[in-house]
Amino acid sequence: MSEECFWEEVIETGPIPKDTASFDAIIVGGGPGGCAAAGYLAKAGKRVLLIEKGVWPRDKVCGDAIGGKSLSHVRDLGVKAVLETTPHFKVTGITFSSPNGKEVIVPLPEEEMEKMEAGYALPRQQFDWLMFKSCSEHVLENDGFVIQGADVRDTIREGDSIVGVKVRIGGRDGQVLDFFSKWVVGAGGYNCPVARSIVKDIHGQELMDKKHYCGGYREYWQGVKGCEGDVGNIEIHFVDTVNPGYFWLFPLGGGMVNVGIGMVLDLLDGQKTKLKKLQEDVIKNHPAFKDRFVDAVMVKGSGKGWQLPFGSPRKKEELQPRRMFSDGALLIGDAASLVDPFSGEGVGNALVSGHIAARHIIENIGGIAFQNEVWGMLGPELTNSFKMQKMSRRGWLLNWFVGKASKKPQLQEMMTEMIASKEAQENLHSKWFLVKTLLF
């Protein structure tokens, strides 16, 4: 198989289980979070059903950055060594700029570079293919099943307990099968059917809050100046014509670049110009970027939009960022609304929450203990990222902050934590630390 296009190959996952079959766990969604949960459970000897709506090869619209916190899970699930033999971009730092054009380059620590823990940028179609193939093998080796092209129509409930799922296979006219399990994990993205069942149907809450959802748009380009090679910086730019929001350039290696733009949905609703046109204007007319795109070519058909459910804390919610469990069911990744509200990175938090969910199922815990552990681990980082996001909406403050950061190593380290999505430092969670870092 050519390393240039292995992710365009079909992944064979075997037969479909019989109607009414039972499992130790059912995982709805075959992205990184769902694969992590399924892989860890299968490795622990659990009989798992992994359900994916798409059929490989399939794409996933994303910024394509895989942060450092992801890599321990990528390694444990047998993917990291293979990934490093395939085309990818090794991230050594982050470049970002403020609306007035001030720029700061935040290099990642040398020890992280040496351990290859800094992070990667590579197409999600490629990364997800590797994750799905490896974790499917774990599931199949342990008496489980993997289904592609399966649409989960609803959960099966006994009162407020989720005991299984209804799955349609083969398109609109396909057969509908019922599968049962003591545990169902929702990993199906921002519109996950298990999340709808838990949040809306059982607990009567709104699934989407536009103040905590982001609209994203991305294109793939070849030949963008300054994005050559397979090692270097990813770029995030707070552009004056995009504020509030940001524009990114994530090199993927081999001259390919993920070029995108993002904005919180309730702020986007107030914009006359939508994301695709905003990005087109930046590329064609902005003085900082137009020369970089003079000889660049957009990959035909690569322009796609999507939604990111942020993990920012909600003032009126008792459970933060929103409910991610019910009796017999757990939510992870985007389905649990765990995307970083500043950087937009969600893969790392999906893998972390998938690992936690697997352990709770193995130990038969779940419930509020699951929610508390996920938020206890990710909440401080997500809360600080939300503060950074709100700050970025004020152009004058962002200009001052980036100018300060270009001269202040402590601020550069803090920005690295926010953008590169590494494990947060304890002092990063201290308000006094933030005040001292910013002002002194």
C-alpha positions as CSV (number, residue, x, y, z in Angstrom):
1,M,0.0,0.0,0.0
2,S,1.4,3.4,-1.0
3,E,2.1,5.6,2.0
4,E,0.8,8.6,0.0
5,C,-2.8,7.3,-0.1
6,F,-3.3,4.5,2.4
7,W,-6.1,6.4,4.0
8,E,-8.1,6.1,0.7
9,E,-8.2,2.3,1.1
10,V,-11.3,0.4,2.3
11,I,-11.2,-0.9,5.9
12,E,-12.8,-4.3,6.2
13,T,-14.6,-4.8,9.5
14,G,-16.4,-8.1,9.0
15,P,-20.0,-9.2,9.5
16,I,-22.9,-7.4,11.2
17,P,-24.1,-8.8,14.5
18,K,-27.5,-10.4,14.8
19,D,-30.5,-8.4,15.8
20,T,-30.9,-8.1,19.6
21,A,-27.3,-9.0,20.2
22,S,-25.8,-7.9,23.6
23,F,-22.4,-6.4,24.4
24,D,-20.4,-5.2,27.3
25,A,-20.4,-1.7,25.7
26,I,-21.7,0.0,22.6
27,I,-19.7,2.9,21.2
28,V,-21.6,5.2,18.9
29,G,-19.1,7.1,16.7
30,G,-15.8,5.9,15.1
31,G,-13.8,9.1,15.5
32,P,-10.7,9.4,17.8
33,G,-12.8,9.5,21.0
34,G,-15.0,6.6,20.1
35,C,-12.0,4.6,18.8
36,A,-10.1,5.3,22.1
37,A,-13.0,4.1,24.2
38,A,-13.5,1.0,22.1
39,G,-9.8,0.2,21.9
40,Y,-9.2,0.5,25.7
41,L,-12.3,-1.5,26.4
42,A,-11.4,-4.3,24.0
43,K,-7.8,-4.4,25.3
44,A,-9.3,-5.0,28.8
45,G,-11.2,-8.0,27.4
46,K,-14.7,-6.4,27.0
47,R,-17.0,-7.4,24.2
48,V,-17.6,-4.2,22.3
49,L,-19.8,-3.0,19.4
50,L,-18.3,0.0,17.6
51,I,-20.7,1.8,15.3
52,E,-19.6,4.4,12.7
53,K,-22.0,6.3,10.5
54,G,-19.5,6.8,7.7
55,V,-17.7,4.2,5.5
56,W,-13.9,4.3,5.1
57,P,-12.4,6.1,3.3
58,R,-14.2,9.1,4.8
59,D,-13.2,12.7,5.6
60,K,-13.7,14.7,8.8
61,V,-13.7,18.4,8.6
62,C,-11.2,19.7,11.2
63,G,-8.2,22.0,11.7
64,D,-6.1,18.8,11.5
65,A,-3.9,19.5,14.5
66,I,-3.1,16.6,16.9
67,G,-1.9,18.1,20.1
68,G,0.7,16.7,22.5
69,K,-1.8,15.5,25.1
70,S,-3.2,13.1,22.4
71,L,0.1,11.2,21.8
72,S,0.2,9.0,24.9
73,H,-3.2,7.6,23.9
74,V,-2.2,7.3,20.3
75,R,0.9,5.3,21.5
76,D,-1.1,3.1,23.9
77,L,-3.6,2.2,21.1
78,G,-0.8,1.1,18.8
79,V,-1.0,4.0,16.3
80,K,1.9,6.4,17.1
81,A,4.7,4.3,15.6
82,V,2.8,3.7,12.4
83,L,1.7,7.4,12.2
84,E,5.4,8.5,12.4
85,T,6.2,6.4,9.3
86,T,3.5,8.2,7.2
87,P,3.4,11.7,5.8
88,H,2.8,14.3,8.5
89,F,4.0,17.7,9.8
90,K,5.8,17.9,13.0
91,V,4.8,21.0,15.0
92,T,7.7,22.8,16.7
93,G,5.9,26.0,17.7
94,I,3.0,28.3,17.2
95,T,3.0,31.6,15.4
96,F,0.2,34.0,16.1
97,S,-0.5,37.6,15.4
98,S,-2.9,40.4,16.7
99,P,-5.2,42.6,14.6
100,N,-2.5,45.3,14.4
101,G,0.0,42.9,12.9
102,K,2.1,42.3,15.9
103,E,3.4,38.8,16.0
104,V,4.8,36.3,18.5
105,I,6.4,33.0,17.9
106,V,6.0,30.5,20.7
107,P,8.5,27.6,20.3
108,L,7.6,24.4,22.0
109,P,10.0,23.1,24.7
110,E,13.1,21.3,23.4
111,E,12.4,18.3,25.7
112,E,9.0,17.9,24.0
113,M,10.7,17.9,20.6
114,E,13.2,15.3,21.6
115,K,10.4,13.0,22.9
116,M,8.3,13.7,19.8
117,E,5.5,14.7,22.1
118,A,5.0,18.2,20.6
119,G,2.2,17.2,18.3
120,Y,1.5,16.7,14.6
121,A,-0.6,18.2,11.9
122,L,-2.0,15.8,9.3
123,P,-5.4,15.3,7.6
124,R,-8.1,13.9,9.8
125,Q,-8.9,11.4,7.0
126,Q,-5.4,10.0,7.4
127,F,-5.4,10.2,11.3
128,D,-8.9,8.8,11.7
129,W,-8.1,5.9,9.3
130,L,-5.1,4.9,11.4
131,M,-7.1,5.1,14.6
132,F,-10.2,3.3,13.3
133,K,-8.1,0.5,11.7
134,S,-6.1,-0.1,14.9
135,C,-9.0,0.0,17.3
136,S,-11.2,-2.1,15.1
137,E,-8.6,-4.8,15.2
138,H,-8.6,-4.7,19.0
139,V,-12.4,-4.9,19.0
140,L,-12.5,-7.8,16.5
141,E,-9.8,-9.7,18.3
142,N,-11.8,-9.7,21.5
143,D,-15.1,-11.1,20.2
144,G,-16.6,-7.7,19.3
145,F,-18.1,-6.2,16.2
146,V,-17.5,-3.1,14.1
147,I,-20.2,-1.7,11.8
148,Q,-19.6,1.0,9.2
149,G,-22.4,2.8,7.3
150,A,-24.7,2.5,10.3
151,D,-27.1,5.2,11.3
152,V,-28.1,5.2,15.0
153,R,-31.7,6.3,14.9
154,D,-32.3,6.4,18.6
155,T,-31.4,5.0,21.9
156,I,-33.5,2.2,23.5
157,R,-34.6,3.2,27.0
158,E,-36.2,1.7,30.0
159,G,-37.5,4.7,31.9
160,D,-34.5,7.1,32.1
161,S,-32.0,4.3,31.6
162,I,-30.4,3.8,28.2
163,V,-30.0,0.1,27.5
164,G,-29.3,-0.1,23.8
165,V,-29.5,1.6,20.4
166,K,-31.6,1.3,17.3
167,V,-29.4,1.1,14.2
168,R,-30.4,1.5,10.5
169,I,-28.0,-0.2,8.1
170,G,-27.9,0.2,4.4
171,G,-29.4,3.7,3.8
172,R,-33.0,4.9,4.0
173,D,-34.5,1.6,3.0
174,G,-32.1,-0.5,5.1
175,Q,-33.0,-2.8,8.0
176,V,-33.3,-1.5,11.5
177,L,-31.6,-3.6,14.2
178,D,-31.7,-3.4,18.0
179,F,-28.5,-3.9,20.0
180,F,-28.3,-4.0,23.8
181,S,-25.6,-3.2,26.4
182,K,-25.2,-2.2,30.0
183,W,-23.2,0.8,28.8
184,V,-23.6,3.0,25.7
185,V,-21.0,5.7,24.9
186,G,-22.0,8.7,22.7
187,A,-19.0,9.7,20.6
188,G,-20.9,10.8,17.5
189,G,-19.9,14.5,17.3
190,Y,-21.9,17.7,17.9
191,N,-25.2,16.1,16.8
192,C,-24.6,12.7,18.4
193,P,-27.9,10.8,18.8
194,V,-26.9,9.6,22.3
195,A,-26.3,13.2,23.3
196,R,-29.7,14.2,22.0
197,S,-31.2,11.4,24.0
198,I,-29.5,12.3,27.3
199,V,-29.6,16.0,27.1
200,K,-32.9,16.7,25.4
201,D,-35.1,13.7,25.7
202,I,-34.3,12.5,29.2
203,H,-33.3,15.7,30.9
204,G,-35.2,18.3,28.9
205,Q,-32.3,20.6,28.2
206,E,-31.1,22.4,25.0
207,L,-28.4,20.5,23.1
208,M,-27.0,23.7,21.4
209,D,-26.2,27.0,23.1
210,K,-24.8,29.3,20.3
211,K,-22.7,31.2,22.9
212,H,-20.8,28.0,23.3
213,Y,-20.7,26.7,19.7
214,C,-18.3,27.7,17.0
215,G,-18.7,27.7,13.2
216,G,-15.6,26.6,11.3
217,Y,-14.7,26.6,7.6
218,R,-11.6,25.1,6.1
219,E,-9.9,24.6,2.7
220,Y,-6.8,22.7,1.6
221,W,-4.2,24.7,-0.3
222,Q,-1.0,23.8,-2.0
223,G,2.0,26.2,-2.3
224,V,1.3,28.8,0.4
225,K,4.5,30.7,1.0
226,G,6.1,30.1,4.4
227,C,4.4,26.7,4.8
228,E,7.0,24.5,3.1
229,G,8.7,21.5,4.6
230,D,7.5,18.9,7.1
231,V,8.7,20.6,10.3
232,G,7.8,24.0,11.7
233,N,5.1,26.2,13.2
234,I,1.3,26.2,13.0
235,E,-0.2,29.7,12.7
236,I,-3.2,31.4,14.3
237,H,-3.9,35.0,13.3
238,F,-6.4,37.3,14.9
239,V,-7.1,39.4,11.8
240,D,-8.8,42.8,11.9
241,T,-11.4,41.9,9.3
242,V,-12.3,38.6,11.0
243,N,-12.5,39.8,14.7
244,P,-14.2,38.3,16.7
245,G,-12.7,35.1,15.4
246,Y,-9.5,33.9,13.9
247,F,-7.8,32.7,10.7
248,W,-5.4,29.8,10.7
249,L,-2.7,28.1,8.6
250,F,-1.8,24.6,9.6
251,P,0.9,23.0,7.4
252,L,0.3,19.3,6.8
253,G,3.6,18.4,5.1
254,G,4.4,18.0,1.5
255,G,3.3,21.6,0.7
256,M,-0.3,21.0,1.8
257,V,-1.9,23.5,4.2
258,N,-5.2,23.5,6.1
259,V,-6.4,27.1,5.8
260,G,-9.4,27.9,7.9
261,I,-11.5,30.4,9.9
262,G,-13.6,30.2,13.0
263,M,-16.1,32.3,14.9
264,V,-18.5,31.7,17.9
265,L,-22.0,31.1,16.4
266,D,-23.9,33.8,18.2
267,L,-21.3,36.3,17.1
268,L,-21.4,34.9,13.6
269,D,-25.1,35.4,13.4
270,G,-24.5,39.2,13.7
271,Q,-22.1,39.2,10.8
272,K,-23.3,40.2,7.3
273,T,-20.4,38.3,5.7
274,K,-20.2,34.6,6.4
275,L,-17.1,32.5,7.0
276,K,-16.3,31.4,3.4
277,K,-16.4,35.0,2.1
278,L,-14.5,36.3,5.1
279,Q,-11.7,33.8,4.4
280,E,-11.7,34.6,0.7
281,D,-11.2,38.3,1.5
282,V,-8.3,37.6,3.8
283,I,-6.6,35.4,1.2
284,K,-7.1,37.9,-1.6
285,N,-6.8,41.3,0.0
286,H,-5.2,41.3,3.5
287,P,-1.6,42.8,3.3
288,A,-0.2,40.1,5.6
289,F,-1.4,37.2,3.5
290,K,-2.2,38.1,-0.1
291,D,1.4,37.7,-1.2
292,R,1.7,34.3,0.5
293,F,-1.2,33.0,-1.7
294,V,-0.1,34.5,-5.0
295,D,1.1,31.2,-6.4
296,A,-1.0,28.9,-4.2
297,V,-3.8,26.7,-5.4
298,M,-6.8,25.5,-3.5
299,V,-7.6,21.8,-3.7
300,K,-10.9,21.6,-5.6
301,G,-13.8,20.5,-3.4
302,S,-12.0,20.9,-0.1
303,G,-14.0,23.9,1.2
304,K,-16.2,22.6,4.0
305,G,-17.9,24.0,7.1
306,W,-18.7,22.4,10.5
307,Q,-19.6,23.1,14.1
308,L,-17.5,22.8,17.2
309,P,-19.3,22.5,20.6
310,F,-17.0,24.3,23.0
311,G,-16.1,23.1,26.5
312,S,-16.6,26.6,28.0
313,P,-18.4,26.8,31.3
314,R,-22.1,27.7,31.3
315,K,-23.3,30.1,34.1
316,K,-26.7,28.4,34.4
317,E,-25.6,24.8,34.2
318,E,-25.3,22.7,37.3
319,L,-23.0,20.3,35.5
320,Q,-20.2,21.7,33.4
321,P,-19.9,22.2,30.6
322,R,-23.2,20.4,30.1
323,R,-24.6,17.0,31.2
324,M,-22.5,14.1,29.8
325,F,-24.1,11.1,31.5
326,S,-27.3,9.3,32.1
327,D,-28.0,5.9,33.7
328,G,-26.3,3.5,31.4
329,A,-24.7,6.0,29.1
330,L,-21.7,8.4,28.9
331,L,-20.7,11.1,26.5
332,I,-17.2,11.9,25.3
333,G,-15.4,14.3,23.0
334,D,-17.6,16.7,20.9
335,A,-20.7,14.8,22.0
336,A,-19.9,16.0,25.5
337,S,-19.0,19.5,24.3
338,L,-15.3,19.4,25.1
339,V,-13.7,21.4,22.3
340,D,-11.1,23.9,23.5
341,P,-12.9,27.3,23.3
342,F,-9.7,29.2,22.4
343,S,-7.7,26.9,20.1
344,G,-10.6,24.9,18.7
345,E,-8.7,21.7,19.3
346,G,-10.9,18.7,20.2
347,V,-9.0,15.5,19.4
348,G,-6.9,15.6,22.6
349,N,-10.0,16.0,24.9
350,A,-11.9,13.4,22.9
351,L,-9.1,10.9,23.6
352,V,-8.8,11.8,27.2
353,S,-12.5,11.5,27.8
354,G,-12.7,8.3,25.9
355,H,-10.0,6.8,28.1
356,I,-11.8,7.9,31.2
357,A,-15.1,6.5,29.9
358,A,-13.5,3.1,29.2
359,R,-12.1,2.9,32.7
360,H,-15.4,3.8,34.3
361,I,-17.1,1.1,32.3
362,I,-14.4,-1.4,33.2
363,E,-14.8,-0.5,36.9
364,N,-18.7,-0.1,36.6
365,I,-18.8,3.4,37.9
366,G,-20.0,6.1,35.5
367,G,-22.7,8.6,36.4
368,I,-21.8,11.8,38.2
369,A,-18.4,10.4,39.1
370,F,-17.6,10.3,35.4
371,Q,-18.7,13.9,34.9
372,N,-16.7,15.1,37.9
373,E,-13.6,13.3,36.8
374,V,-13.7,14.6,33.2
375,W,-14.4,18.2,34.3
376,G,-11.9,17.9,37.1
377,M,-9.2,17.0,34.6
378,L,-10.2,19.3,31.7
379,G,-12.3,22.0,33.4
380,P,-9.5,24.3,34.6
381,E,-7.8,24.3,31.2
382,L,-11.1,24.8,29.4
383,T,-12.2,27.6,31.7
384,N,-8.9,29.5,31.1
385,S,-9.2,29.0,27.4
386,F,-12.7,30.6,27.6
387,K,-11.2,33.6,29.3
388,M,-8.6,33.8,26.5
389,Q,-11.3,33.5,23.9
390,K,-13.3,36.4,25.5
391,M,-10.2,38.5,25.6
392,S,-9.5,37.9,22.0
393,R,-12.8,39.6,21.1
394,R,-11.3,43.0,22.1
395,G,-8.8,44.0,19.5
396,W,-7.0,46.6,21.6
397,L,-6.5,44.1,24.4
398,L,-5.3,41.4,22.0
399,N,-2.8,43.9,20.5
400,W,-1.5,44.7,23.9
401,F,-1.4,41.0,24.9
402,V,0.6,39.8,21.9
403,G,2.9,42.8,22.1
404,K,3.6,41.9,25.8
405,A,3.9,38.2,25.0
406,S,6.6,38.8,22.3
407,K,8.8,40.1,25.2
408,K,7.7,37.9,28.1
409,P,8.7,34.2,28.2
410,Q,6.1,33.4,30.9
411,L,3.3,34.6,28.6
412,Q,4.8,32.6,25.8
413,E,4.7,29.5,27.9
414,M,1.1,30.1,28.9
415,M,0.1,30.6,25.3
416,T,1.8,27.3,24.4
417,E,-0.4,25.6,27.0
418,M,-3.5,27.1,25.5
419,I,-2.7,26.6,21.8
420,A,-0.7,23.4,21.8
421,S,-3.2,21.6,24.1
422,K,-0.6,20.0,26.3
423,E,-1.4,19.1,29.8
424,A,-2.1,22.3,31.7
425,Q,0.3,23.4,34.5
426,E,-1.3,23.8,38.0
427,N,-0.3,27.5,38.2
428,L,-2.1,28.2,34.9
429,H,-5.3,27.6,36.8
430,S,-4.6,30.3,39.3
431,K,-6.2,33.7,38.7
432,W,-3.4,35.4,40.6
433,F,-0.8,33.7,38.4
434,L,-2.6,35.1,35.3
435,V,-2.7,38.6,36.8
436,K,1.0,38.5,37.7
437,T,1.9,37.1,34.3
438,L,0.0,39.7,32.4
439,L,0.8,42.8,34.4
440,F,4.3,42.4,35.8
